[in-house]
Amino acid sequence: MPPSDRRDHSFASSTTGVHLLRGVAGFGPLLLAWYLWPRVGWPALLPAAVGVVALRGCPMCWTIGLIQTLSRRRLRAVCTEDGCTLVRPAAVAAVAAEVAEVGPVP
């Protein structure tokens, strides 16, 4: 499958810093909701909803995204008509140039 046909369904962010900020923006409201629940009841779910959206689902989704974000700096998947391989980011440009020389498959 050519790279242009693939869709990225990962939980990763563009950088580690962005992902950590997303974690603060998610875990903060979740902790606030946990603190407010015995005091105000149902309205405490409002910050919990904000936290879940910021974490892109749940705390485990955020953790998976952190692992994906960290691993993207080390390896990338490059797919050609022969299949997909994992390469280091420095080698991605070389493989892309090689694929561009060959051209699209009819």
N, CA, C and O atoms as a Tinker XYZ file with bonds, in Angstrom:
   424  protein
     1  N      0.853000   -1.166000    0.000000    73     2
     2  CA     0.000000    0.000000    0.000000    64     1     3
     3  C      0.903000    1.234000    0.000000    63     2     4     5
     4  O      1.763000    1.352000    0.873000    81     3
     5  N      0.736000    2.157000   -0.951000    73     3     6
     6  CA     1.570000    3.355000   -0.996000    64     5     7
     7  C      1.347000    4.227000    0.231000    63     6     8     9
     8  O      0.256000    4.219000    0.799000    81     7
     9  N      2.372000    4.987000    0.654000    73     7    10
    10  CA     2.235000    5.827000    1.843000    64     9    11
    11  C      1.075000    6.816000    1.742000    63    10    12    13
    12  O      0.461000    7.138000    2.759000    81    11
    13  N      0.758000    7.305000    0.542000    73    11    14
    14  CA    -0.321000    8.276000    0.416000    64    13    15
    15  C     -1.687000    7.647000    0.686000    63    14    16    17
    16  O     -2.635000    8.358000    1.018000    81    15
    17  N     -1.800000    6.324000    0.548000    73    15    18
    18  CA    -3.072000    5.648000    0.776000    64    17    19
    19  C     -3.274000    5.250000    2.237000    63    18    20    21
    20  O     -4.386000    4.919000    2.649000    81    19
    21  N     -2.207000    5.283000    3.005000    73    19    22
    22  CA    -2.312000    4.884000    4.409000    64    21    23
    23  C     -2.856000    6.032000    5.239000    63    22    24    25
    24  O     -2.563000    7.197000    4.970000    81    23
    25  N     -3.630000    5.708000    6.223000    73    23    26
    26  CA    -4.116000    6.714000    7.168000    64    25    27
    27  C     -3.434000    6.479000    8.496000    63    26    28    29
    28  O     -3.222000    5.339000    8.907000    81    27
    29  N     -3.092000    7.571000    9.166000    73    27    30
    30  CA    -2.404000    7.478000   10.447000    64    29    31
    31  C     -3.442000    7.423000   11.559000    63    30    32    33
    32  O     -4.080000    8.431000   11.865000    81    31
    33  N     -3.614000    6.259000   12.160000    73    31    34
    34  CA    -4.583000    6.078000   13.232000    64    33    35
    35  C     -3.884000    5.947000   14.581000    63    34    36    37
    36  O     -4.330000    5.195000   15.448000    81    35
    37  N     -2.798000    6.674000   14.752000    73    35    38
    38  CA    -2.048000    6.541000   15.991000    64    37    39
    39  C     -2.486000    7.596000   17.003000    63    38    40    41
    40  O     -3.231000    8.520000   16.677000    81    39
    41  N     -2.017000    7.441000   18.214000    73    39    42
    42  CA    -2.301000    8.390000   19.285000    64    41    43
    43  C     -1.118000    9.333000   19.501000    63    42    44    45
    44  O     -1.146000   10.154000   20.418000    81    43
    45  N     -0.093000    9.228000   18.679000    73    43    46
    46  CA     1.133000   10.005000   18.864000    64    45    47
    47  C      0.908000   11.478000   18.547000    63    46    48    49
    48  O      0.010000   11.835000   17.785000    81    47
    49  N      1.739000   12.324000   19.146000    73    47    50
    50  CA     1.750000   13.757000   18.861000    64    49    51
    51  C      2.966000   14.072000   18.012000    63    50    52    53
    52  O      3.803000   13.204000   17.761000    81    51
    53  N      3.059000   15.317000   17.571000    73    51    54
    54  CA     4.170000   15.702000   16.699000    64    53    55
    55  C      5.508000   15.697000   17.436000    63    54    56    57
    56  O      6.528000   15.323000   16.856000    81    55
    57  N      5.518000   16.104000   18.700000    73    55    58
    58  CA     6.755000   16.081000   19.495000    64    57    59
    59  C      6.450000   15.572000   20.901000    63    58    60    61
    60  O      5.294000   15.496000   21.320000    81    59
    61  N      7.515000   15.227000   21.613000    73    59    62
    62  CA     7.342000   14.749000   22.986000    64    61    63
    63  C      6.801000   15.857000   23.883000    63    62    64    65
    64  O      5.959000   15.606000   24.744000    81    63
    65  N      7.287000   17.091000   23.682000    73    63    66
    66  CA     6.811000   18.221000   24.488000    64    65    67
    67  C      5.323000   18.460000   24.319000    63    66    68    69
    68  O      4.611000   18.696000   25.295000    81    67
    69  N      4.854000   18.401000   23.085000    73    67    70
    70  CA     3.423000   18.575000   22.814000    64    69    71
    71  C      2.628000   17.473000   23.501000    63    70    72    73
    72  O      1.559000   17.722000   24.058000    81    71
    73  N      3.154000   16.261000   23.459000    73    71    74
    74  CA     2.436000   15.145000   24.079000    64    73    75
    75  C      2.384000   15.302000   25.605000    63    74    76    77
    76  O      1.364000   15.006000   26.228000    81    75
    77  N      3.469000   15.761000   26.191000    73    75    78
    78  CA     3.465000   15.972000   27.642000    64    77    79
    79  C      2.512000   17.101000   28.029000    63    78    80    81
    80  O      1.848000   17.018000   29.062000    81    79
    81  N      2.437000   18.152000   27.217000    73    79    82
    82  CA     1.457000   19.215000   27.482000    64    81    83
    83  C      0.038000   18.680000   27.374000    63    82    84    85
    84  O     -0.838000   19.073000   28.144000    81    83
    85  N     -0.189000   17.787000   26.426000    73    83    86
    86  CA    -1.504000   17.152000   26.299000    64    85    87
    87  C     -1.816000   16.334000   27.559000    63    86    88    89
    88  O     -2.963000   16.281000   28.001000    81    87
    89  N     -0.799000   15.704000   28.126000    73    87    90
    90  CA    -0.999000   14.944000   29.356000    64    89    91
    91  C     -1.376000   15.836000   30.528000    63    90    92    93
    92  O     -2.262000   15.499000   31.314000    81    91
    93  N     -0.698000   16.981000   30.645000    73    91    94
    94  CA    -1.042000   17.932000   31.715000    64    93    95
    95  C     -2.463000   18.446000   31.514000    63    94    96    97
    96  O     -3.235000   18.554000   32.466000    81    95
    97  N     -2.802000   18.764000   30.256000    73    95    98
    98  CA    -4.145000   19.266000   29.954000    64    97    99
    99  C     -5.210000   18.198000   30.167000    63    98   100   101
   100  O     -6.383000   18.527000   30.344000    81    99
   101  N     -4.825000   16.930000   30.152000    73    99   102
   102  CA    -5.793000   15.851000   30.350000    64   101   103
   103  C     -5.886000   15.377000   31.788000    63   102   104   105
   104  O     -6.979000   15.225000   32.333000    81   103
   105  N     -4.723000   15.141000   32.401000    73   103   106
   106  CA    -4.739000   14.620000   33.763000    64   105   107
   107  C     -5.170000   15.670000   34.783000    63   106   108   109
   108  O     -5.758000   15.330000   35.810000    81   107
   109  N     -4.882000   16.942000   34.507000    73   107   110
   110  CA    -5.303000   18.012000   35.422000    64   109   111
   111  C     -6.811000   18.035000   35.619000    63   110   112   113
   112  O     -7.278000   17.967000   36.756000    81   111
   113  N     -7.589000   18.130000   34.536000    73   111   114
   114  CA    -9.049000   18.106000   34.700000    64   113   115
   115  C     -9.582000   16.794000   35.287000    63   114   116   117
   116  O    -10.576000   16.801000   36.013000    81   115
   117  N     -8.930000   15.677000   34.978000    73   115   118
   118  CA    -9.388000   14.409000   35.573000    64   117   119
   119  C     -9.181000   14.416000   37.088000    63   118   120   121
   120  O    -10.049000   13.973000   37.840000    81   119
   121  N     -8.040000   14.915000   37.524000    73   119   122
   122  CA    -7.794000   15.004000   38.968000    64   121   123
   123  C     -8.747000   16.005000   39.627000    63   122   124   125
   124  O     -9.223000   15.778000   40.739000    81   123
   125  N     -9.018000   17.108000   38.937000    73   123   126
   126  CA    -9.972000   18.089000   39.459000    64   125   127
   127  C    -11.356000   17.459000   39.598000    63   126   128   129
   128  O    -12.033000   17.677000   40.603000    81   127
   129  N    -11.779000   16.689000   38.613000    73   127   130
   130  CA   -13.086000   16.023000   38.679000    64   129   131
   131  C    -13.124000   15.026000   39.838000    63   130   132   133
   132  O    -14.132000   14.916000   40.536000    81   131
   133  N    -12.039000   14.312000   40.035000    73   131   134
   134  CA   -11.976000   13.346000   41.132000    64   133   135
   135  C    -12.078000   14.066000   42.483000    63   134   136   137
   136  O    -12.722000   13.576000   43.411000    81   135
   137  N    -11.436000   15.230000   42.577000    73   135   138
   138  CA   -11.469000   16.014000   43.807000    64   137   139
   139  C    -12.861000   16.616000   44.044000    63   138   140   141
   140  O    -13.348000   16.639000   45.174000    81   139
   141  N    -13.492000   17.099000   42.976000    73   139   142
   142  CA   -14.777000   17.780000   43.117000    64   141   143
   143  C    -15.971000   16.839000   43.263000    63   142   144   145
   144  O    -17.019000   17.253000   43.758000    81   143
   145  N    -15.832000   15.594000   42.845000    73   143   146
   146  CA   -16.974000   14.672000   42.845000    64   145   147
   147  C    -17.710000   14.601000   44.192000    63   146   148   149
   148  O    -18.935000   14.729000   44.199000    81   147
   149  N    -17.024000   14.401000   45.341000    73   147   150
   150  CA   -17.766000   14.316000   46.603000    64   149   151
   151  C    -18.386000   15.656000   47.023000    63   150   152   153
   152  O    -19.319000   15.676000   47.826000    81   151
   153  N    -17.887000   16.755000   46.498000    73   151   154
   154  CA   -18.363000   18.065000   46.919000    64   153   155
   155  C    -19.521000   18.590000   46.073000    63   154   156   157
   156  O    -20.456000   19.184000   46.609000    81   155
   157  N    -19.469000   18.375000   44.756000    73   155   158
   158  CA   -20.505000   18.962000   43.893000    64   157   159
   159  C    -21.309000   17.924000   43.119000    63   158   160   161
   160  O    -22.350000   18.259000   42.554000    81   159
   161  N    -20.859000   16.685000   43.079000    73   159   162
   162  CA   -21.611000   15.632000   42.404000    64   161   163
   163  C    -21.447000   15.663000   40.894000    63   162   164   165
   164  O    -20.336000   15.792000   40.380000    81   163
   165  N    -22.582000   15.542000   40.178000    73   163   166
   166  CA   -22.567000   15.400000   38.723000    64   165   167
   167  C    -21.853000   16.519000   37.970000    63   166   168   169
   168  O    -21.215000   16.223000   36.960000    81   167
   169  N    -21.915000   17.770000   38.386000    73   167   170
   170  CA   -21.193000   18.807000   37.634000    64   169   171
   171  C    -19.679000   18.568000   37.575000    63   170   172   173
   172  O    -18.996000   19.151000   36.733000    81   171
   173  N    -19.163000   17.734000   38.442000    73   171   174
   174  CA   -17.734000   17.424000   38.422000    64   173   175
   175  C    -17.342000   16.631000   37.180000    63   174   176   177
   176  O    -16.156000   16.508000   36.875000    81   175
   177  N    -18.330000   16.088000   36.457000    73   175   178
   178  CA   -18.019000   15.341000   35.238000    64   177   179
   179  C    -17.625000   16.250000   34.074000    63   178   180   181
   180  O    -17.034000   15.773000   33.105000    81   179
   181  N    -17.934000   17.534000   34.144000    73   179   182
   182  CA   -17.559000   18.452000   33.071000    64   181   183
   183  C    -16.043000   18.532000   32.881000    63   182   184   185
   184  O    -15.570000   18.373000   31.756000    81   183
   185  N    -15.262000   18.774000   33.941000    73   183   186
   186  CA   -13.807000   18.765000   33.711000    64   185   187
   187  C    -13.288000   17.380000   33.328000    63   186   188   189
   188  O    -12.269000   17.273000   32.647000    81   187
   189  N    -13.970000   16.327000   33.752000    73   187   190
   190  CA   -13.545000   14.972000   33.360000    64   189   191
   191  C    -13.688000   14.793000   31.857000    63   190   192   193
   192  O    -12.838000   14.166000   31.224000    81   191
   193  N    -14.755000   15.337000   31.279000    73   191   194
   194  CA   -14.945000   15.236000   29.828000    64   193   195
   195  C    -13.836000   15.985000   29.088000    63   194   196   197
   196  O    -13.344000   15.505000   28.067000    81   195
   197  N    -13.442000   17.146000   29.590000    73   195   198
   198  CA   -12.338000   17.904000   28.983000    64   197   199
   199  C    -11.052000   17.089000   29.054000    63   198   200   201
   200  O    -10.283000   17.048000   28.093000    81   199
   201  N    -10.823000   16.445000   30.182000    73   199   202
   202  CA    -9.629000   15.621000   30.349000    64   201   203
   203  C     -9.590000   14.443000   29.396000    63   202   204   205
   204  O     -8.538000   14.122000   28.841000    81   203
   205  N    -10.717000   13.803000   29.205000    73   203   206
   206  CA   -10.781000   12.653000   28.305000    64   205   207
   207  C    -10.514000   13.086000   26.864000    63   206   208   209
   208  O     -9.826000   12.377000   26.129000    81   207
   209  N    -11.039000   14.222000   26.453000    73   207   210
   210  CA   -10.795000   14.724000   25.099000    64   209   211
   211  C     -9.307000   15.062000   24.924000    63   210   212   213
   212  O     -8.714000   14.737000   23.896000    81   211
   213  N     -8.711000   15.713000   25.926000    73   211   214
   214  CA    -7.297000   16.081000   25.832000    64   213   215
   215  C     -6.395000   14.847000   25.775000    63   214   216   217
   216  O     -5.348000   14.876000   25.128000    81   215
   217  N     -6.789000   13.779000   26.438000    73   215   218
   218  CA    -5.988000   12.549000   26.436000    64   217   219
   219  C     -6.291000   11.673000   25.229000    63   218   220   221
   220  O     -5.698000   10.604000   25.082000    81   219
   221  N     -7.193000   12.102000   24.371000    73   219   222
   222  CA    -7.613000   11.342000   23.190000    64   221   223
   223  C     -8.233000   10.002000   23.570000    63   222   224   225
   224  O     -7.991000    8.991000   22.911000    81   223
   225  N     -9.004000    9.997000   24.597000    73   223   226
   226  CA    -9.715000    8.784000   24.981000    64   225   227
   227  C     -9.614000    8.476000   26.463000    63   226   228   229
   228  O    -10.548000    8.741000   27.220000    81   227
   229  N     -8.508000    7.928000   26.874000    73   227   230
   230  CA    -8.359000    7.514000   28.255000    64   229   231
   231  C     -6.883000    7.640000   28.636000    63   230   232   233
   232  O     -6.048000    7.880000   27.763000    81   231
   233  N     -6.546000    7.485000   29.906000    73   231   234
   234  CA    -5.134000    7.561000   30.280000    64   233   235
   235  C     -4.264000    6.523000   29.568000    63   234   236   237
   236  O     -3.096000    6.794000   29.289000    81   235
   237  N     -4.805000    5.355000   29.273000    73   235   238
   238  CA    -4.029000    4.342000   28.559000    64   237   239
   239  C     -3.776000    4.769000   27.118000    63   238   240   241
   240  O     -2.702000    4.513000   26.574000    81   239
   241  N     -4.766000    5.425000   26.492000    73   239   242
   242  CA    -4.574000    5.946000   25.128000    64   241   243
   243  C     -3.442000    6.966000   25.115000    63   242   244   245
   244  O     -2.626000    6.977000   24.193000    81   243
   245  N     -3.388000    7.820000   26.130000    73   243   246
   246  CA    -2.326000    8.811000   26.218000    64   245   247
   247  C     -0.973000    8.115000   26.397000    63   246   248   249
   248  O      0.017000    8.527000   25.791000    81   247
   249  N     -0.922000    7.078000   27.214000    73   247   250
   250  CA     0.321000    6.345000   27.438000    64   249   251
   251  C      0.789000    5.668000   26.149000    63   250   252   253
   252  O      1.978000    5.698000   25.833000    81   251
   253  N     -0.118000    5.072000   25.418000    73   251   254
   254  CA     0.237000    4.461000   24.133000    64   253   255
   255  C      0.767000    5.529000   23.183000    63   254   256   257
   256  O      1.748000    5.302000   22.474000    81   255
   257  N      0.119000    6.693000   23.167000    73   255   258
   258  CA     0.586000    7.789000   22.332000    64   257   259
   259  C      1.972000    8.270000   22.718000    63   258   260   261
   260  O      2.766000    8.629000   21.849000    81   259
   261  N      2.275000    8.281000   24.018000    73   259   262
   262  CA     3.613000    8.673000   24.470000    64   261   263
   263  C      4.650000    7.690000   23.946000    63   262   264   265
   264  O      5.709000    8.099000   23.468000    81   263
   265  N      4.357000    6.416000   24.032000    73   263   266
   266  CA     5.285000    5.399000   23.534000    64   265   267
   267  C      5.453000    5.543000   22.023000    63   266   268   269
   268  O      6.569000    5.434000   21.514000    81   267
   269  N      4.355000    5.789000   21.296000    73   267   270
   270  CA     4.450000    5.986000   19.848000    64   269   271
   271  C      5.251000    7.234000   19.511000    63   270   272   273
   272  O      6.050000    7.223000   18.574000    81   271
   273  N      5.046000    8.312000   20.266000    73   271   274
   274  CA     5.780000    9.552000   20.013000    64   273   275
   275  C      7.270000    9.343000   20.233000    63   274   276   277
   276  O      8.088000    9.819000   19.445000    81   275
   277  N      7.625000    8.641000   21.290000    73   275   278
   278  CA     9.043000    8.384000   21.562000    64   277   279
   279  C      9.653000    7.464000   20.517000    63   278   280   281
   280  O     10.807000    7.652000   20.134000    81   279
   281  N      8.899000    6.470000   20.046000    73   279   282
   282  CA     9.454000    5.526000   19.083000    64   281   283
   283  C      9.564000    6.137000   17.687000    63   282   284   285
   284  O     10.385000    5.683000   16.890000    81   283
   285  N      8.765000    7.148000   17.373000    73   283   286
   286  CA     8.850000    7.783000   16.056000    64   285   287
   287  C     10.198000    8.463000   15.838000    63   286   288   289
   288  O     10.638000    8.629000   14.701000    81   287
   289  N     10.848000    8.854000   16.923000    73   287   290
   290  CA    12.161000    9.473000   16.770000    64   289   291
   291  C     13.216000    8.437000   16.434000    63   290   292   293
   292  O     14.294000    8.789000   15.955000    81   291
   293  N     12.931000    7.181000   16.674000    73   291   294
   294  CA    13.928000    6.134000   16.472000    64   293   295
   295  C     13.715000    5.362000   15.160000    63   294   296   297
   296  O     14.676000    5.105000   14.434000    81   295
   297  N     12.485000    4.998000   14.858000    73   295   298
   298  CA    12.194000    4.181000   13.677000    64   297   299
   299  C     10.972000    4.714000   12.950000    63   298   300   301
   300  O     10.062000    5.267000   13.568000    81   299
   301  N     10.956000    4.543000   11.637000    73   299   302
   302  CA     9.801000    4.899000   10.817000    64   301   303
   303  C      9.481000    3.728000    9.899000    63   302   304   305
   304  O     10.378000    3.000000    9.475000    81   303
   305  N      8.232000    3.556000    9.601000    73   303   306
   306  CA     7.818000    2.529000    8.640000    64   305   307
   307  C      7.813000    3.150000    7.248000    63   306   308   309
   308  O      7.191000    4.187000    7.016000    81   307
   309  N      8.511000    2.505000    6.338000    73   307   310
   310  CA     8.522000    2.928000    4.939000    64   309   311
   311  C      7.925000    1.800000    4.125000    63   310   312   313
   312  O      8.413000    0.671000    4.150000    81   311
   313  N      6.858000    2.121000    3.400000    73   311   314
   314  CA     6.156000    1.094000    2.640000    64   313   315
   315  C      6.345000    1.314000    1.145000    63   314   316   317
   316  O      6.235000    2.431000    0.640000    81   315
   317  N      6.627000    0.233000    0.466000    73   315   318
   318  CA     6.722000    0.231000   -0.993000    64   317   319
   319  C      5.812000   -0.884000   -1.498000    63   318   320   321
   320  O      5.091000   -1.503000   -0.716000    81   319
   321  N      5.846000   -1.140000   -2.801000    73   319   322
   322  CA     5.010000   -2.202000   -3.337000    64   321   323
   323  C      5.470000   -3.584000   -2.867000    63   322   324   325
   324  O      4.707000   -4.548000   -2.932000    81   323
   325  N      6.719000   -3.680000   -2.392000    73   323   326
   326  CA     7.246000   -4.955000   -1.902000    64   325   327
   327  C      6.880000   -5.226000   -0.448000    63   326   328   329
   328  O      7.035000   -6.350000    0.031000    81   327
   329  N      6.398000   -4.208000    0.257000    73   327   330
   330  CA     6.047000   -4.378000    1.662000    64   329   331
   331  C      6.578000   -3.224000    2.485000    63   330   332   333
   332  O      7.081000   -2.243000    1.937000    81   331
   333  N      6.471000   -3.336000    3.785000    73   331   334
   334  CA     6.902000   -2.279000    4.694000    64   333   335
   335  C      8.136000   -2.723000    5.462000    63   334   336   337
   336  O      8.285000   -3.893000    5.811000    81   335
   337  N      9.017000   -1.761000    5.717000    73   335   338
   338  CA    10.208000   -2.017000    6.520000    64   337   339
   339  C     10.385000   -0.881000    7.509000    63   338   340   341
   340  O      9.907000    0.231000    7.284000    81   339
   341  N     11.075000   -1.165000    8.606000    73   339   342
   342  CA    11.396000   -0.150000    9.596000    64   341   343
   343  C     12.792000    0.386000    9.315000    63   342   344   345
   344  O     13.741000   -0.384000    9.161000    81   343
   345  N     12.914000    1.709000    9.250000    73   343   346
   346  CA    14.204000    2.340000    9.004000    64   345   347
   347  C     14.388000    3.483000    9.982000    63   346   348   349
   348  O     13.423000    3.983000   10.559000    81   347
   349  N     15.624000    3.889000   10.162000    73   347   350
   350  CA    15.921000    5.044000   11.005000    64   349   351
   351  C     15.530000    6.308000   10.243000    63   350   352   353
   352  O     15.587000    6.319000    9.014000    81   351
   353  N     15.133000    7.378000   10.946000    73   351   354
   354  CA    14.676000    8.587000   10.258000    64   353   355
   355  C     15.679000    9.146000    9.252000    63   354   356   357
   356  O     15.261000    9.709000    8.240000    81   355
   357  N     16.977000    9.014000    9.486000    73   355   358
   358  CA    17.968000    9.525000    8.541000    64   357   359
   359  C     17.891000    8.756000    7.218000    63   358   360   361
   360  O     18.187000    9.312000    6.161000    81   359
   361  N     17.500000    7.499000    7.275000    73   359   362
   362  CA    17.422000    6.679000    6.067000    64   361   363
   363  C     16.115000    6.882000    5.314000    63   362   364   365
   364  O     15.995000    6.442000    4.170000    81   363
   365  N     15.132000    7.537000    5.925000    73   363   366
   366  CA    13.838000    7.735000    5.275000    64   365   367
   367  C     14.008000    8.569000    4.013000    63   366   368   369
   368  O     13.387000    8.271000    2.992000    81   367
   369  N     14.840000    9.610000    4.062000    73   367   370
   370  CA    15.046000   10.467000    2.893000    64   369   371
   371  C     15.684000    9.678000    1.755000    63   370   372   373
   372  O     15.322000    9.859000    0.593000    81   371
   373  N     16.630000    8.804000    2.087000    73   371   374
   374  CA    17.275000    7.999000    1.048000    64   373   375
   375  C     16.280000    7.047000    0.395000    63   374   376   377
   376  O     16.284000    6.896000   -0.827000    81   375
   377  N     15.438000    6.412000    1.181000    73   375   378
   378  CA    14.446000    5.488000    0.632000    64   377   379
   379  C     13.418000    6.254000   -0.191000    63   378   380   381
   380  O     12.990000    5.775000   -1.241000    81   379
   381  N     13.018000    7.431000    0.270000    73   379   382
   382  CA    12.050000    8.240000   -0.476000    64   381   383
   383  C     12.628000    8.662000   -1.828000    63   382   384   385
   384  O     11.915000    8.659000   -2.831000    81   383
   385  N     13.913000    9.024000   -1.862000    73   383   386
   386  CA    14.548000    9.400000   -3.126000    64   385   387
   387  C     14.615000    8.206000   -4.065000    63   386   388   389
   388  O     14.421000    8.346000   -5.273000    81   387
   389  N     14.890000    7.032000   -3.507000    73   387   390
   390  CA    14.962000    5.821000   -4.318000    64   389   391
   391  C     13.602000    5.486000   -4.916000    63   390   392   393
   392  O     13.510000    5.103000   -6.082000    81   391
   393  N     12.544000    5.629000   -4.118000    73   391   394
   394  CA    11.184000    5.361000   -4.595000    64   393   395
   395  C     10.803000    6.398000   -5.652000    63   394   396   397
   396  O     10.126000    6.058000   -6.622000    81   395
   397  N     11.217000    7.637000   -5.489000    73   395   398
   398  CA    10.884000    8.690000   -6.460000    64   397   399
   399  C     11.567000    8.418000   -7.803000    63   398   400   401
   400  O     11.007000    8.726000   -8.856000    81   399
   401  N     12.783000    7.838000   -7.770000    73   399   402
   402  CA    13.478000    7.519000   -9.011000    64   401   403
   403  C     12.773000    6.421000   -9.782000    63   402   404   405
   404  O     12.698000    6.458000  -11.010000    81   403
   405  N     12.253000    5.438000   -9.048000    73   403   406
   406  CA    11.572000    4.310000   -9.691000    64   405   407
   407  C     10.240000    4.773000  -10.282000    63   406   408   409
   408  O      9.827000    4.311000  -11.346000    81   407
   409  N      9.582000    5.682000   -9.584000    73   407   410
   410  CA     8.303000    6.188000  -10.067000    64   409   411
   411  C      7.143000    5.345000   -9.602000    63   410   412   413
   412  O      7.343000    4.309000   -8.968000    81   411
   413  N      5.920000    5.773000   -9.909000    73   411   414
   414  CA     4.726000    5.028000   -9.461000    64   413   415
   415  C      4.599000    3.708000  -10.206000    63   414   416   417
   416  O      5.053000    3.562000  -11.341000    81   415
   417  N      3.978000    2.769000   -9.544000    73   415   418
   418  CA     3.733000    1.457000  -10.134000    64   417   419
   419  C      2.446000    1.537000  -10.941000    63   418   420   421
   420  O      1.421000    1.986000  -10.429000    81   419
   421  N      2.490000    1.099000  -12.220000    73   419   422
   422  CA     1.263000    1.186000  -13.038000    64   421   423
   423  C      0.177000    0.248000  -12.572000    63   422   424
   424  O     -0.903000    0.213000  -13.161000    81   423
